[in-house]
Amino acid sequence: MSLTAFDNEKYIREQTEEILEKTKLFDHKLYLEFGGKLLYDYHAARVLPGYDPNIKMRLLKELKHNADIILCIYAGDIERKKIRADFGITYDAEALKLIDDLRAWGIDVLGVAITRYNEQPSAKLFKNRLERRQIKVHTHRYTKGYPTDIDLIVSDEGYGANDFIESDKPLVIVTGPGPGSGKLATCLSQVYHEYKRGVRAGYAKFETFPIWNLPINHPVNVAYEAATADIKDYNLIDPYHLEAYNKKAVNYNRDVEVFPVLRRILKKISGGEAVYQSPTDMGVNRVGFAITDDAQTREAARQEVIRRYFRYRCEYAMGLIDSETVQRVELLIKDLNIGPEYRPVVDPAYDAALEAQEKEECNEGICCGAALQLKNGTIITGNNSQYFHAASSLVLNAIKHLAGIPAQIKLLPESVIESVSHLKTHILNEKTLSLDLVETLIALSISAPSNPVAQLAMEQLTALNGCEVHMTHMPTPGDEAGFRRLSVNLTTDPNFSSKDLFVA
């Protein structure tokens, strides 16, 4: 089965050429806002089979001698400890991780801009933490007059009140963890300061989604709407592009809504020059030209919409989002003429839960089922029992299948299981003795040196990377952490796996 529908090399080549063309529009000083994730863009990898999730870093590495990087983070996100779902960590922790990851690629961050800063306690602590690790931190207040008073915005009281982050490179990448981090305001503030210093600097936006040259109802663009349903983004035909060029181009509401203000601000900064006629003009996005298999891409995007549907239902159950977000994704699914059962692992997971119920082995009377689809299409199932969580039995069953080990052969000796269970219940005073996925993987690694069969099975764990998994109940922290480390695409129903309100 082909897993490639995207030409990474063509994309890098065309995207680089487009960036360089943009710099020529100005005095070889361009502030490039990076929309989406700079690293580990798993959404793009899921909807564009074959897409390298770190392709942006590969591109930046080629440009690093001509580029600096500014990292933005919104003080409010630090204060309310907003979580990045892909890694299960807060945005401030993600900012630290991003700095480490950039350094691992041989790229240093010029500075960190904390945006809309107002002495928030957590933001102050974050600032102190960075500065004591010798990282330059700049604070930007809310821009006075924004968005209506252009004269105040483009003045020493507006953008001029922000710290200027000095750079001697022709290209400055402005990025941050998640949407709303203040990247645009930082770019415009920098452009204002550059003009005051006599440098005719410019602005552009590195985009991935929506893909402007695909139809608005293409599943890839629908998947973008699903991914941003919680912030109420939606796609539309760029009216400014249509008016200026009589050509349809897909953009999204925030870029279109802010364009009139942005154009007025840029004209005010530059003294009346209008470089862009539409928000699409400002974008640097050649993703659509690198798609090599449209049918495969459409199918991958449909699956992503369903994943988002399950994720939002769980987040609603946990009180993290409102019902409107779930309803928005439900409508998108209906528009694609599919349902949750279109995901191949959903029904088998339900069947596995019924099997556990029939065996009467459910913990606390809660029967959990799980299913995993291997790369060759084979479906493996698992369910919870006295000794294992459903996630644990699923992974053990999967690696036994991959290693060609008969189902009846046990990978973990009872002595190891009992020892871990004893530690949990009698020493650590936990309520349940069944092993979650992380505990199971540790037990497997302990057994491997003395058990060649366990060693053979453990070597198959890497084959689970990118596999599809569904569970009938939300994972415990240990299950979620294990699946994240195995890099599977996990969805779950919005059912709690325990009657307890607090699960460690």
NUMAR-71407 format. One record per residue (C-alpha): residue in one letter; y negated, x, z. Coordinates in steps of 0.5 Angstrom, whole numbers, padded with zeros to 4 digits, always signed. Layout:
REM residues N
AYXZ ...
REM end
This chain:
REM residues 504
M+0000+0000+0000 S-0007+0003-0002 L-0012+0004+0004 T-0017+0007-0001 A-0023+0002-0004 F-0029+0007-0003 D-0031+0014-0006 N-0034+0018+0000 E-0036+0024-0005 K-0040+0019-0010 Y-0043+0016-0004 I-0045+0022-0001 R-0048+0025-0008 E-0052+0019-0009 Q-0054+0018-0002 T-0057+0025-0002 E-0060+0024-0009 E-0064+0018-0007 I-0066+0021+0000 L-0069+0027-0004 E-0072+0022-0009 K-0076+0019-0003 T-0079+0025+0000 K-0082+0026-0007 L-0086+0020-0006 F-0090+0023+0000 D-0092+0030+0002 H-0085+0032+0003 K-0085+0029+0010 L-0081+0023+0010 Y-0079+0019+0017 L-0072+0016+0015 E-0070+0011+0020 F-0062+0010+0021 G-0060+0003+0021 G-0053+0002+0024 K-0049+0008+0027 L-0050+0015+0026 L-0043+0017+0028 Y-0036+0013+0029 D-0038+0007+0024 Y-0032+0004+0025 H-0035-0003+0023 A-0036+0000+0016 A-0029+0003+0016 R-0026-0003+0017 V-0029-0007+0012 L-0029-0001+0007 P-0022+0001+0007 G-0022+0009+0006 Y-0030+0010+0008 D-0030+0016+0013 P-0033+0013+0019 N-0037+0020+0020 I-0039+0020+0013 K-0047+0020+0015 M-0046+0026+0019 R-0043+0030+0013 L-0049+0028+0009 L-0053+0030+0015 K-0050+0037+0016 E-0051+0038+0008 L-0059+0037+0010 K-0059+0040+0017 H-0063+0046+0015 N-0069+0041+0012 A-0068+0036+0017 D-0069+0034+0025 I-0067+0029+0029 I-0070+0024+0034 L-0066+0020+0038 C-0069+0013+0041 I-0067+0009+0046 Y-0070+0002+0049 A-0072+0003+0056 G-0070-0005+0057 D-0063-0003+0054 I-0062+0002+0060 E-0065-0002+0065 R-0060-0008+0064 K-0054-0003+0062 K-0052-0006+0055 I-0045-0004+0053 R-0043-0001+0046 A-0037-0005+0045 D-0033+0000+0041 F-0033+0005+0046 G-0034+0001+0052 I-0040+0005+0055 T-0047+0003+0056 Y-0053+0005+0051 D-0055+0011+0056 A-0048+0014+0056 E-0048+0013+0049 A-0054+0017+0048 L-0052+0022+0052 K-0045+0022+0048 L-0049+0022+0041 I-0053+0028+0043 D-0046+0032+0045 D-0043+0029+0038 L-0049+0032+0034 R-0048+0039+0038 A-0041+0039+0036 W-0043+0038+0029 G-0048+0044+0029 I-0054+0040+0030 D-0059+0039+0035 V-0064+0033+0037 L-0071+0035+0037 G-0072+0030+0042 V-0071+0023+0046 A-0076+0018+0045 I-0075+0012+0051 T-0079+0006+0047 R-0082+0001+0051 Y-0082+0005+0057 N-0086+0002+0063 E-0083+0006+0069 Q-0077+0002+0069 P-0073+0005+0075 S-0066+0006+0071 A-0070+0009+0065 K-0074+0014+0070 L-0067+0016+0072 F-0065+0017+0065 K-0071+0021+0063 N-0070+0026+0069 R-0063+0027+0068 L-0065+0029+0061 E-0071+0033+0062 R-0066+0037+0068 R-0061+0039+0062 Q-0067+0042+0058 I-0068+0036+0053 K-0075+0034+0051 V-0076+0027+0053 H-0082+0023+0050 T-0084+0016+0053 H-0087+0011+0048 R-0090+0004+0051 Y-0090-0002+0048 T-0095-0002+0042 K-0102-0005+0043 G-0104-0011+0039 Y-0097-0011+0035 P-0096-0015+0031 T-0102-0018+0029 D-0108-0014+0031 I-0107-0008+0025 D-0114-0005+0027 L-0111-0004+0034 I-0104-0002+0032 V-0107+0003+0028 S-0111+0007+0033 D-0111+0012+0038 E-0110+0006+0043 G-0104+0004+0039 Y-0099+0009+0036 G-0104+0014+0038 A-0102+0013+0045 N-0095+0015+0044 D-0093+0022+0044 F-0093+0026+0038 I-0086+0029+0037 E-0087+0036+0033 S-0083+0037+0027 D-0083+0043+0022 K-0078+0040+0017 P-0079+0036+0011 L-0074+0030+0013 V-0074+0027+0020 I-0068+0023+0022 V-0070+0017+0027 T-0063+0014+0030 G-0061+0011+0036 P-0055+0007+0040 G-0055+0000+0037 P-0061-0005+0034 G-0067-0006+0037 S-0068+0001+0040 G-0075+0002+0037 K-0073+0007+0031 L-0078+0003+0027 A-0084+0004+0032 T-0083+0011+0033 C-0083+0012+0025 L-0089+0009+0024 S-0092+0012+0030 Q-0090+0019+0028 V-0093+0017+0021 Y-0100+0016+0024 H-0100+0022+0028 E-0098+0026+0021 Y-0104+0023+0017 K-0109+0025+0023 R-0106+0032+0022 G-0108+0031+0014 V-0100+0030+0012 R-0099+0025+0008 A-0092+0023+0011 G-0088+0017+0009 Y-0082+0012+0012 A-0076+0010+0009 K-0069+0007+0012 F-0062+0009+0011 E-0058+0003+0010 T-0051+0001+0010 F-0051-0007+0011 P-0052-0012+0008 I-0051-0009+0001 W-0056-0011-0003 N-0053-0011-0010 L-0047-0015-0008 P-0047-0023-0008 I-0050-0026-0001 N-0044-0029+0000 H-0039-0023-0001 P-0035-0022+0005 V-0037-0015+0006 N-0044-0018+0007 V-0041-0024+0011 A-0038-0019+0016 Y-0045-0016+0017 E-0047-0023+0019 A-0041-0024+0024 A-0042-0017+0027 T-0050-0019+0028 A-0049-0026+0030 D-0051-0024+0038 I-0058-0022+0035 K-0058-0028+0030 D-0059-0024+0024 Y-0057-0027+0017 N-0057-0025+0010 L-0062-0028+0005 I-0065-0026-0002 D-0071-0021-0001 P-0076-0026-0004 Y-0081-0020-0005 H-0076-0016-0009 L-0075-0022-0013 E-0083-0023-0014 A-0084-0016-0016 Y-0078-0015-0020 N-0075-0021-0022 K-0068-0019-0019 K-0064-0021-0014 A-0063-0016-0008 V-0059-0018-0001 N-0063-0016+0005 Y-0063-0019+0012 N-0068-0023+0016 R-0071-0018+0021 D-0073-0013+0015 V-0076-0019+0011 E-0080-0022+0017 V-0083-0015+0019 F-0084-0013+0012 P-0091-0016+0011 V-0093-0013+0017 L-0090-0006+0016 R-0094-0006+0009 R-0100-0008+0012 I-0099-0002+0017 L-0097+0003+0012 K-0103+0001+0008 K-0108+0002+0014 I-0105+0009+0016 S-0105+0011+0009 G-0112+0009+0007 G-0110+0003+0002 E-0104+0006-0002 A-0098+0001-0003 V-0092+0005-0004 Y-0087+0000-0003 Q-0087-0007-0006 S-0081-0010-0002 P-0076-0009+0004 T-0071-0007-0001 D-0075-0002-0004 M-0076+0002+0003 G-0068+0002+0004 V-0064+0008+0002 N-0057+0004+0000 R-0052+0007-0005 V-0046+0004-0001 G-0044-0002-0006 F-0044+0004-0012 A-0038+0007-0008 I-0034+0001-0008 T-0028+0002-0012 D-0023-0004-0011 D-0027-0010-0010 A-0021-0014-0008 Q-0018-0010-0003 T-0025-0010+0000 R-0026-0017+0000 E-0020-0018+0004 A-0022-0013+0009 A-0028-0016+0010 R-0025-0023+0012 Q-0020-0020+0017 E-0027-0017+0020 V-0030-0023+0021 I-0024-0026+0024 R-0024-0020+0029 R-0031-0022+0031 Y-0029-0029+0032 F-0024-0027+0037 R-0029-0022+0040 Y-0035-0027+0041 R-0030-0032+0044 C-0028-0027+0049 E-0035-0025+0051 Y-0037-0032+0052 A-0031-0033+0057 M-0034-0027+0061 G-0041-0030+0061 L-0044-0024+0056 I-0046-0029+0050 D-0048-0036+0049 S-0044-0041+0045 E-0049-0041+0039 T-0046-0034+0038 V-0039-0037+0037 Q-0041-0043+0033 R-0045-0038+0028 V-0038-0034+0027 E-0034-0041+0027 L-0039-0043+0021 L-0038-0036+0017 I-0030-0037+0018 K-0030-0044+0015 D-0035-0041+0009 L-0029-0036+0007 N-0024-0042+0008 I-0020-0038+0013 G-0018-0039+0020 P-0016-0035+0026 E-0009-0035+0024 Y-0011-0032+0017 R-0010-0025+0022 P-0003-0023+0021 V-0002-0021+0028 V-0004-0028+0031 D+0002-0033+0031 P+0007-0027+0032 A+0003-0026+0039 Y+0004-0033+0041 D+0011-0033+0039 A+0012-0027+0044 A+0008-0031+0049 L+0013-0037+0049 E+0019-0032+0049 A+0016-0029+0056 Q+0016-0036+0058 E+0023-0038+0056 K+0025-0032+0060 E+0021-0034+0066 E+0019-0026+0067 C+0011-0028+0067 N+0007-0025+0072 E+0003-0030+0077 G+0006-0035+0072 I+0002-0032+0066 C+0006-0031+0060 C+0002-0026+0056 G+0004-0024+0048 A+0002-0019+0044 A+0004-0017+0037 L+0002-0010+0032 Q+0002-0010+0025 L+0004-0003+0022 K+0001+0001+0016 N+0007-0002+0012 G+0006-0009+0014 T+0012-0009+0019 I+0010-0014+0025 I+0012-0011+0032 T+0012-0016+0039 G+0012-0015+0046 N+0011-0019+0052 N+0009-0018+0060 S+0015-0017+0065 Q+0016-0015+0072 Y+0015-0008+0070 F+0010-0008+0064 H+0004-0011+0061 A+0005-0014+0055 A+0001-0008+0052 S+0005-0003+0055 S+0012-0007+0052 L+0008-0007+0045 V+0007+0000+0045 L+0014+0002+0047 N+0017-0003+0042 A+0013+0000+0036 I+0014+0007+0037 K+0021+0006+0038 H+0021+0003+0032 L+0017+0008+0028 A+0022+0013+0031 G+0028+0010+0029 I+0031+0009+0036 P+0035+0003+0038 A+0031-0003+0042 Q+0036-0003+0047 I+0035+0005+0049 K+0030+0005+0055 L+0025+0011+0054 L+0023+0011+0061 P+0028+0012+0067 E+0028+0007+0072 S+0026+0012+0077 V+0020+0014+0074 I+0018+0006+0073 E+0020+0005+0081 S+0016+0011+0083 V+0009+0009+0079 S+0010+0002+0082 H+0011+0005+0089 L+0005+0009+0088 K+0001+0003+0086 T+0003-0002+0091 H+0005+0002+0097 I+0000+0008+0097 L-0006+0005+0093 N-0005-0002+0095 E-0006-0005+0089 K-0003-0012+0088 T+0001-0012+0082 L+0007-0007+0081 S+0007-0008+0073 L+0005-0002+0069 D-0001-0002+0064 L-0002+0001+0058 V-0005+0008+0061 E+0000+0008+0066 T+0006+0007+0061 L+0003+0013+0057 I+0003+0017+0063 A+0010+0016+0065 L+0012+0017+0058 S+0009+0024+0058 I+0012+0025+0064 S+0019+0023+0062 A+0018+0027+0055 P+0020+0034+0057 S+0027+0032+0060 N+0028+0026+0055 P+0028+0028+0048 V+0028+0021+0046 A+0022+0020+0050 Q+0019+0026+0046 L+0021+0023+0040 A+0018+0017+0041 M+0011+0020+0044 E+0010+0023+0037 Q+0010+0017+0034 L+0003+0015+0038 T-0001+0018+0033 A+0002+0013+0027 L-0001+0007+0031 N-0008+0009+0029 G-0012+0004+0025 C-0006-0001+0026 E-0008-0009+0028 V-0006-0012+0035 H-0007-0018+0038 M-0006-0021+0045 T-0006-0028+0048 H-0010-0025+0054 M-0015-0021+0055 P-0013-0014+0057 T-0014-0011+0064 P-0018-0004+0064 G-0012+0000+0063 D-0010-0004+0057 E-0016-0004+0054 A-0017+0004+0055 G-0010+0005+0052 F-0012+0001+0046 R-0018+0005+0045 R-0015+0012+0046 L-0010+0010+0041 S-0015+0007+0036 V-0012+0000+0034 N-0016-0006+0032 L-0015-0010+0038 T-0017-0018+0038 T-0015-0022+0044 D-0015-0030+0046 P-0021-0032+0051 N-0015-0032+0057 F-0015-0028+0063 S-0009-0024+0064 S-0010-0025+0072 K-0012-0031+0077 D-0016-0026+0080 L-0023-0026+0079 F-0024-0018+0080 V-0019-0014+0076 A-0020-0006+0077 
REM end
